[in-house]
Amino acid sequence: MQYAVSDVNDHDRYKILTAFVLPRPIAWVTTVGPTGTVNAAPFSFFNVFAEDPPIVMFAVNKRPDGRIKDTWTNIKRTAEFVVNLTDEPLARAMHDSSGDFPPDVGEPDYLGLKLAPSVDIKPPRLADAPWAMECKTWQVINVKDDRQLIMGEGLRFHIRDELWDPKAMRVHMEKYHPIGRMFADRYCRTDDRVIFPAAEGPKKAAAAD
Ligand SMILES: Cc1cc2nc3c(=O)[nH]c(=O)nc-3n(C[C@H](O)[C@H](O)[C@H](O)COP(=O)(O)O)c2cc1C
């Protein structure tokens, strides 16, 4: 089965892309509105792309009726946001925060999510998130006035204490249970893990023959 992109409408392209490129990590982005309302929304067109500087990117589209999402309105104004990650205990609240909330109703407030102050920027982080990164806007790419690809530069990491071994600089994987986005309202757990031996490449494998 194959499709030329030009033969498939936007909606079906979205389905073809998101049905296969999965699971996707989820950025649960907190921002601040003009009157101080703290906004939180999940984005799974998201990933991390560099460490020097730490660069994350996520894509915010318009709502089907053309309204701009609060996350983009707030980032456009302040150039500051926090990327929080989600684990199993927070997954349902993350999902619920994707509802259509008016700009003056903060999702964390409405859903009873605890906030913690950021150090370098104004938007707070979600206090119970396993990991969060304070970000300032690095670059924004406007895709056909319909979608903004927002790239953030990380300024500070926050890690829930019990998840991290600071001496080894390693995560306690057995305690970290991130959730991935499949498609639509489907998610996956990540506890079924697989380890392969280090890849050796053709040179070493040939020498062993
Ligand atoms: C798991 C998940 C992932 C999502 N990913 C995206 C995304 O990548 N881009 C996007 O524009 N909306 C995405 N959404 C929808 C937004 O979260 C939703 O439109 C939200 O209401 C935006 O909130 P805001 O107006 O407070 O910014 C996603 C929703 C869920 C549940």
PDBQT file of the ligand as one rigid body, heavy atoms in Angstrom, charges set to zero:
ROOT
HETATM    1  C1  LIG A 301      -1.413  13.144  24.437  1.00  0.00    +0.000 C 
HETATM    2  C2  LIG A 301      -1.808  14.358  23.655  1.00  0.00    +0.000 A 
HETATM    3  C3  LIG A 301      -0.932  14.889  22.727  1.00  0.00    +0.000 A 
HETATM    4  C4  LIG A 301      -1.253  16.038  22.019  1.00  0.00    +0.000 A 
HETATM    5  N1  LIG A 301      -0.365  16.529  21.102  1.00  0.00    +0.000 NA
HETATM    6  C5  LIG A 301      -0.628  17.683  20.471  1.00  0.00    +0.000 A 
HETATM    7  C6  LIG A 301       0.332  18.237  19.574  1.00  0.00    +0.000 A 
HETATM    8  O1  LIG A 301       1.409  17.685  19.340  1.00  0.00    +0.000 OA
HETATM    9  N2  LIG A 301       0.028  19.428  18.999  1.00  0.00    +0.000 N 
HETATM   10  C7  LIG A 301      -1.136  20.095  19.260  1.00  0.00    +0.000 A 
HETATM   11  O2  LIG A 301      -1.332  21.191  18.739  1.00  0.00    +0.000 OA
HETATM   12  N3  LIG A 301      -2.074  19.579  20.089  1.00  0.00    +0.000 NA
HETATM   13  C8  LIG A 301      -1.841  18.402  20.711  1.00  0.00    +0.000 A 
HETATM   14  N4  LIG A 301      -2.758  17.886  21.579  1.00  0.00    +0.000 N 
HETATM   15  C9  LIG A 301      -3.987  18.637  21.853  1.00  0.00    +0.000 C 
HETATM   16  C10 LIG A 301      -3.740  19.772  22.878  1.00  0.00    +0.000 C 
HETATM   17  O3  LIG A 301      -3.245  19.254  24.096  1.00  0.00    +0.000 OA
HETATM   18  C11 LIG A 301      -5.079  20.490  23.132  1.00  0.00    +0.000 C 
HETATM   19  O4  LIG A 301      -5.497  21.126  21.941  1.00  0.00    +0.000 OA
HETATM   20  C12 LIG A 301      -5.048  21.477  24.271  1.00  0.00    +0.000 C 
HETATM   21  O5  LIG A 301      -6.364  21.869  24.584  1.00  0.00    +0.000 OA
HETATM   22  C13 LIG A 301      -4.244  22.732  23.990  1.00  0.00    +0.000 C 
HETATM   23  O6  LIG A 301      -4.342  23.517  25.152  1.00  0.00    +0.000 OA
HETATM   24  P1  LIG A 301      -4.005  25.041  25.277  1.00  0.00    +0.000 P 
HETATM   25  O7  LIG A 301      -5.070  25.823  24.511  1.00  0.00    +0.000 OA
HETATM   26  O8  LIG A 301      -4.090  25.263  26.762  1.00  0.00    +0.000 OA
HETATM   27  O9  LIG A 301      -2.634  25.273  24.719  1.00  0.00    +0.000 OA
HETATM   28  C14 LIG A 301      -2.491  16.693  22.254  1.00  0.00    +0.000 A 
HETATM   29  C15 LIG A 301      -3.397  16.133  23.169  1.00  0.00    +0.000 A 
HETATM   30  C16 LIG A 301      -3.058  14.974  23.851  1.00  0.00    +0.000 A 
HETATM   31  C17 LIG A 301      -4.050  14.377  24.810  1.00  0.00    +0.000 C 
ENDROOT
TORSDOF 0
